[in-house]
């Protein structure tokens, strides 16, 4: 299930105006950092400034912004440890479940269901490819286990990206002790199935054209071990973390907060962060430090005095968005779906501009009714969510161009699901039909490139910024590690805040 209409119940407003730390943004690293800091007895305010909520409403349904595929928790040991500290490990594991089959490969002349069970997978691949399938099976088995060779490195909590000479020196020493970081990707070769499998990487990473062995192997290995869906999708995980912040005594300003959650500007004392002001409010919330879990461009727009914060601006300008995930949703009766279509399918479209297409099938949910009546599962109805990556410049080419992209995706869905379109209840594209996204720069799944030096080919923006009390915990910190990187950025940001707060209490002096 990718969408849910359940809402986080938060207090009517913040309990104070001065905090130890303000966490700004709806990305997962920020929510995890806020929960960890609240657990460690810090005064925390989490402001979900750019939160999009559980999908968008269109045509009476709540629809996903994009496909969301997660790795099993056991493949992310550092994240599992943090969730254990928060008492959330069991809840996250219950909310994660594998797709059925785990992954389906759809090529012009073949279809393969890649089951978790090795015997079933071998029978399926052999049926389709014969002896040629041995190479695919070997590569897949090797790739699925490849993340294990780098687990110990991440358990050591390496400073990624490093801050300064000494951290950089120590990191390079640690890297030498873990040769698995430079291991050649096991999914090698130019066969059509292998190339299609590698095409899954952009959907689970945030790096444009990853070139290093670690960036090409770890996220893909984690997900291929058991491609999983999370109840409520990405927003479901964020809401679970946000709820834990509240339970631990922190404050959360979300979409439904009476005082709002849209930040108008950040305030500074010289070059140091001092506080933030909400839209249509005179109240300034102050804190000793800010953890930013929003895209660099969105953070940049909140700094009104760019002249006196030139260093921060230059820091954020090192990131640029190259591609975006463009999605089309079809709402259809379950009975109209082809019997052989799996819950997660990677499709070779044969279109060099759009290939590959990732298709995820979800339960459908109705939109909330009048008077705040909660929506519910639409029995016997499914949402087919199909996404492709297109250049970020497409946002500036106008609605007609985006309609053309949506129409091309429709054509591929028509070919994938013959006779389904005639039973379609709704067709929707977030960039065209979601009111909260139209005209917005916010993107559900962008791919970035960076001017700054990349360590192991996975790092992006350094977490420390020239504004010494502003730290980053966004997906731009470790873009080459996908979901794990986003959460590790939050874990490390929490540690950095703790080190910072040892030096000064925001309520003293």
Residue pairs with C-beta under 8 A, 6 or more apart in sequence:
1 229
1 231
1 232
1 362
1 363
2 55
2 64
2 67
2 68
2 229
2 232
2 233
2 360
2 362
2 363
2 383
2 385
3 54
3 55
3 62
3 63
3 64
3 232
3 233
3 235
3 362
3 363
3 365
3 383
4 54
4 62
4 231
4 232
4 235
4 236
4 365
5 54
5 62
5 365
5 366
5 367
5 368
5 374
5 375
5 376
6 54
6 232
6 239
6 374
7 256
8 239
8 242
8 243
8 246
8 252
8 254
8 256
10 246
10 251
10 252
10 253
10 254
10 256
10 257
11 246
11 251
12 258
13 257
13 258
13 259
14 45
14 251
14 253
14 259
14 285
15 251
16 43
16 251
17 283
17 284
17 285
17 286
18 43
18 285
18 286
18 287
18 506
18 507
19 43
19 44
19 45
19 251
19 285
19 286
19 287
19 288
19 506
20 37
20 42
20 43
20 44
20 287
20 288
20 289
20 497
20 501
20 505
20 506
21 34
21 37
21 42
21 43
21 44
21 45
21 287
21 288
21 289
21 290
21 291
21 497
21 501
22 44
22 45
22 47
22 275
22 276
22 285
22 287
22 289
22 290
22 291
23 30
23 31
23 33
23 34
23 37
23 44
23 45
23 46
23 47
23 290
23 291
23 293
23 473
24 30
24 47
24 49
24 263
24 276
24 290
24 291
24 292
24 293
24 294
24 299
25 47
25 48
25 49
25 50
25 292
25 293
25 294
25 298
25 299
25 474
26 48
26 49
26 50
26 51
26 52
26 238
26 293
26 294
27 238
27 293
27 294
27 473
27 474
27 475
27 486
28 234
28 237
28 238
28 241
28 293
28 483
28 486
28 487
28 490
29 293
29 473
29 474
29 475
29 477
29 486
29 487
29 488
29 489
29 490
29 493
30 46
30 291
30 292
30 293
30 294
30 473
30 474
30 490
30 493
31 46
31 238
31 241
31 242
31 245
31 293
31 490
32 82
32 241
32 473
32 487
32 490
32 491
32 494
33 291
33 293
33 473
33 490
33 491
33 493
33 494
33 497
34 44
34 46
34 241
34 242
34 245
34 250
34 252
34 291
35 86
35 241
35 242
35 244
35 245
35 248
35 250
36 82
36 85
36 86
36 490
36 491
36 494
37 44
37 250
37 494
37 497
37 498
38 44
38 244
38 245
38 248
38 249
38 250
39 85
39 86
39 244
39 248
40 494
40 498
42 497
42 498
42 501
43 250
44 245
44 250
44 251
45 250
45 251
45 252
45 253
45 285
45 287
46 242
46 245
46 250
46 251
46 252
46 253
47 252
47 253
47 261
47 263
47 276
47 278
47 285
48 238
48 242
48 252
48 253
48 254
48 255
48 261
49 261
49 262
49 263
49 294
49 298
50 294
50 295
50 298
50 442
51 235
51 238
51 254
51 255
51 261
52 65
52 235
52 436
52 437
52 442
52 444
53 235
53 255
53 436
54 62
54 232
54 233
54 235
54 236
54 239
55 62
55 63
55 64
55 65
55 233
55 235
55 365
56 62
56 63
56 65
56 430
56 433
56 434
56 435
56 436
56 437
57 63
57 367
57 368
58 426
58 428
58 433
58 434
59 331
59 425
59 426
59 428
60 366
60 367
60 426
61 331
61 364
61 365
61 366
61 367
61 378
61 383
61 426
61 428
62 365
62 366
62 367
62 375
63 329
63 331
63 383
63 385
63 428
63 430
63 434
64 233
64 327
64 329
64 360
64 362
64 383
64 385
65 327
65 430
65 434
65 437
65 444
66 325
66 327
66 385
66 387
66 430
66 444
66 445
67 203
67 325
67 327
67 344
67 358
67 359
67 360
67 385
67 386
67 387
68 229
68 230
68 233
68 234
68 360
69 200
69 203
69 204
69 223
69 227
69 228
69 229
69 344
69 358
69 360
70 96
70 223
70 228
70 229
70 230
70 237
70 483
71 204
71 219
71 222
71 223
71 225
71 226
71 227
71 228
71 483
71 484
72 96
72 98
72 222
72 225
72 226
72 228
73 79
73 80
73 83
73 89
73 92
73 93
73 96
74 80
75 147
75 221
75 222
75 225
75 484
76 222
76 483
76 484
76 487
77 151
77 154
77 155
78 154
78 155
78 157
78 484
78 487
78 488
78 491
79 484
79 487
79 488
79 491
80 89
82 487
82 491
83 89
83 92
86 241
86 244
87 244
88 240
88 241
88 244
91 240
92 237
92 240
95 230
95 231
95 232
95 236
95 237
95 240
96 228
96 229
96 230
96 231
97 228
97 229
97 231
98 116
98 226
98 227
98 228
98 229
99 227
99 228
99 229
99 342
99 343
99 344
99 360
100 342
100 343
101 113
101 114
101 115
101 116
101 342
101 343
102 114
102 115
102 116
102 226
102 227
102 344
103 113
103 114
103 200
103 224
103 227
103 342
103 344
103 345
103 346
104 111
104 112
104 113
104 114
104 341
104 342
104 344
104 345
104 346
105 111
105 112
105 114
105 193
105 196
105 197
105 345
105 346
105 348
106 345
106 346
106 347
106 348
106 416
107 192
107 193
107 196
107 348
108 348
108 350
110 128
110 129
110 193
111 128
111 340
112 124
112 125
112 128
112 129
112 193
113 120
113 124
113 342
114 121
114 124
114 125
114 140
115 121
115 124
116 226
118 141
121 137
121 140
122 133
122 137
125 133
125 136
125 137
126 133
129 136
129 193
132 191
135 189
135 191
135 194
136 191
136 193
136 194
139 186
139 187
139 188
139 189
139 194
140 187
140 197
140 224
142 186
142 187
143 185
143 186
143 187
143 197
143 217
143 220
143 221
143 224
144 221
144 224
144 225
145 221
145 225
146 183
146 185
146 186
146 217
146 218
146 221
147 217
147 218
147 221
147 222
147 225
149 178
149 180
149 183
150 178
150 180
150 181
150 214
150 218
152 178
153 174
153 175
153 178
153 180
153 181
154 484
154 488
156 174
157 491
157 492
158 171
158 174
159 167
159 170
159 171
159 492
160 171
160 455
160 456
160 458
160 459
160 478
160 488
160 492
161 452
161 455
161 459
161 460
161 461
161 462
161 463
161 477
161 478
162 168
162 170
162 171
162 455
163 462
163 463
163 464
168 455
171 455
175 181
175 456
181 213
181 214
181 456
182 213
182 214
183 213
183 217
184 213
185 213
185 216
185 217
186 217
187 194
187 197
187 198
187 220
188 194
192 348
196 346
196 348
196 356
197 220
197 224
197 346
198 216
198 220
199 346
199 348
199 355
199 356
200 220
200 223
200 224
200 346
200 356
200 358
201 210
201 216
201 219
201 220
202 323
202 325
202 389
202 447
203 325
203 358
203 387
203 445
204 219
204 220
204 222
204 223
204 482
204 483
205 215
205 219
205 447
205 479
205 480
205 481
205 482
206 445
206 446
206 447
206 448
206 475
206 476
206 479
206 480
206 482
206 485
206 486
207 215
207 447
207 448
207 449
207 458
207 460
207 479
207 480
208 322
208 323
208 447
208 448
208 449
209 449
210 216
210 457
210 458
210 480
211 457
212 454
212 456
212 457
212 458
212 480
213 457
214 456
214 457
214 458
214 480
215 456
215 457
215 458
215 480
215 481
218 458
218 481
218 484
219 480
219 481
219 482
219 483
219 484
222 482
222 484
223 482
227 344
229 343
229 344
229 360
229 362
230 236
230 237
232 239
232 240
234 444
242 252
242 254
245 251
245 252
246 252
253 259
253 260
253 261
253 278
254 261
255 261
259 278
259 281
259 283
260 278
260 279
260 280
260 281
261 278
262 278
262 279
263 276
263 277
263 278
263 279
263 302
264 277
264 278
264 279
264 280
264 281
264 302
265 276
265 277
265 302
265 303
265 304
266 273
266 275
266 276
266 277
266 290
266 302
266 303
266 304
267 273
267 274
267 275
267 276
267 277
267 284
268 274
268 303
268 305
268 308
268 309
268 467
270 308
271 308
271 309
271 311
271 312
271 466
271 467
271 468
272 467
272 468
272 469
273 287
273 289
273 290
273 467
273 469
273 470
274 284
274 286
275 284
275 285
275 286
275 287
276 284
276 285
276 290
276 302
277 283
277 284
277 285
278 285
286 506
287 506
288 469
288 500
288 501
288 504
288 505
288 506
289 469
289 470
289 471
289 497
289 500
289 501
290 469
290 470
290 471
291 471
291 472
291 473
291 493
291 497
292 299
292 470
292 471
292 472
292 473
292 474
293 472
293 473
293 474
293 490
294 474
295 319
295 321
295 441
295 442
295 443
295 446
295 474
295 475
295 476
296 316
296 317
296 318
296 319
296 461
296 474
296 476
297 316
297 319
297 321
297 441
298 441
298 442
299 316
300 313
300 316
300 317
303 309
303 312
303 313
306 313
309 466
309 467
311 465
311 466
311 467
312 465
312 466
312 467
312 470
314 466
315 461
315 462
315 465
315 466
316 461
316 465
317 451
318 450
318 451
318 452
318 460
318 461
319 448
319 449
319 450
319 460
319 461
319 476
320 448
320 449
320 450
321 392
321 443
321 446
321 447
321 448
322 391
322 392
322 446
322 447
322 448
322 449
323 389
323 390
323 391
323 392
323 446
323 447
324 389
324 390
324 391
324 392
324 394
324 395
324 443
324 445
324 446
324 447
325 387
325 388
325 389
325 443
325 444
325 445
325 446
326 387
326 388
326 389
326 390
326 394
326 402
326 405
326 406
326 409
326 429
326 431
327 385
327 386
327 387
327 429
327 430
327 431
327 444
328 385
328 386
328 387
328 406
328 409
328 410
328 413
328 427
328 428
328 429
329 383
329 384
329 385
329 386
329 426
329 427
329 428
329 429
329 430
330 383
330 384
330 386
330 413
330 420
330 421
330 424
330 426
330 427
331 364
331 381
331 382
331 383
331 384
331 424
331 425
331 426
331 427
331 428
332 381
332 382
332 384
332 420
332 423
332 424
332 425
333 380
333 381
333 382
333 423
333 425
334 380
334 381
334 382
335 380
335 423
336 417
336 419
336 420
336 423
336 424
337 361
337 382
337 384
337 417
337 420
338 416
338 417
338 418
338 420
341 359
341 361
341 416
341 417
342 361
343 360
343 361
344 358
344 359
344 360
344 361
345 358
345 359
345 360
345 416
346 356
346 357
346 358
346 359
347 355
347 356
347 357
347 358
347 359
347 412
347 416
348 355
348 356
349 355
349 356
349 357
349 388
349 412
351 408
351 412
353 390
354 388
354 390
354 405
354 408
354 409
354 412
355 388
356 388
357 386
357 387
357 388
357 409
357 412
358 386
358 387
358 388
359 384
359 385
359 386
359 413
359 416
360 384
360 385
360 386
361 382
361 383
361 384
361 385
362 382
362 383
362 385
363 377
363 378
363 381
363 382
363 383
364 377
364 378
364 381
364 382
364 383
365 375
365 376
365 377
365 378
366 375
366 376
366 377
366 378
367 375
368 374
368 375
369 375
381 425
384 413
384 417
386 409
386 412
386 413
387 445
388 405
388 409
389 447
390 405
392 443
392 446
394 401
394 402
394 405
395 431
395 441
399 432
402 429
402 431
402 432
403 432
406 429
406 432
410 421
410 427
413 420
413 421
414 420
414 421
430 437
430 444
431 437
431 438
432 438
447 479
448 460
448 476
448 479
450 460
450 461
450 476
450 479
452 459
452 460
452 461
452 462
453 459
454 460
454 480
456 480
457 480
458 478
458 479
458 480
458 481
458 485
459 477
459 478
459 479
459 480
460 476
460 477
460 478
460 479
460 480
461 472
461 474
461 476
461 477
462 472
462 477
463 471
463 472
463 473
463 477
463 489
463 492
463 493
463 496
464 471
464 496
465 471
465 472
469 500
471 493
471 496
471 497
472 489
472 493
473 489
473 490
473 492
473 493
474 486
474 489
475 485
475 486
475 489
477 485
477 486
477 489
478 484
478 485
478 486
478 488
478 489
479 485
481 488
